[in-house]
Amino acid sequence: MMAILRPCYGLLPQSTSDRLTDAGLLLLRVSFGLSLALGHGWQKLTHFGEMSAGFPDPVGLGSALGLGLMTFAEFFCSLAVVAGLATRLAAIPPIIGLGVALTVFHAADPWQKKELAFIYLLAYSTIVVAGPGRFSLDSLIANPVRRRRSEPTVCADG
């Protein structure tokens, strides 16, 4: 739909184009967040005991700690990104983990093995730059605070 509307994007009222941008950010957060959480993080979470001894340790943290950090990044942080809760902060651990996977763990692998980590890295980096959008818990929490700050204060002269 966005591709169809792209040539007319400048002709849309500002509120419509803002809603489309926010919808695009929601789609980005939910699709990549759930994909990483359920496709990669869930497996690490549910098989932690079995995987902890043999998990790759490319940076020298130890297998169990490395697996714990990747589980936190891929599962818990991704779910926070999906919900739009502390979104920019929550996207940083997956970016670090994916960066290590791309540049250290898969360094000698062909592009086909690196490509998925690169795509996730790109999506999460976009989320950090663009933010969560209006359809997020961050926005829901921030709006009442903004409204309170913008309300005029009533002062009584004494």
JONORPE-V962691 format. One record per pair of residues at least 6 apart in sequence whose ideal C-beta (glycine too) atoms are under 8 Angstrom apart, sorted by the first residue. I is the first residue (numbers start at 1). J is the second residue. Records with the same first field share a line. If there is no record, write none. Layout:
I: J  J
This chain:
2: 20  24
5: 12  20
9: 17  20
10: 17
12: 20
18: 134
19: 134
21: 133
22: 133  134  135
23: 133  135
24: 133
25: 127  130  131  132  133  135  136
26: 84  133  135  136
28: 123  126  127
29: 81  82  84  87  127  132  133  136
30: 82
32: 78  81  120  123  124  127
33: 78  79  81  82
34: 78  82
35: 120
36: 74  78  94  120
37: 74  75  78  79  82
40: 74
41: 70  71  73  74  75  76  78
42: 75
44: 51  67  70  71  74  75
45: 71  75
48: 67  68  71
51: 67
52: 63  64  67  68
53: 63  64
54: 63
55: 63  64  66  67  70
56: 63  66  105
57: 63  66
58: 100  104  105
59: 66  100  104
61: 69
69: 93  97
70: 97
72: 93
73: 93  94  96  97
74: 94  97
77: 90  91  92  93  94
78: 90  94
80: 86  87  90
81: 87  90  91  94  124  127  132
83: 136  137
84: 132  133  135  136  137  138  139
85: 136  137  138
86: 138
87: 127  131  132  136  138
88: 127  128  131  132
91: 124  125  127  128
92: 128
94: 120  124
95: 121  124  125  128
98: 117  120  121  124
99: 121
101: 117
102: 114  117  118  121
106: 113  114  117
131: 138
132: 138  139
133: 139
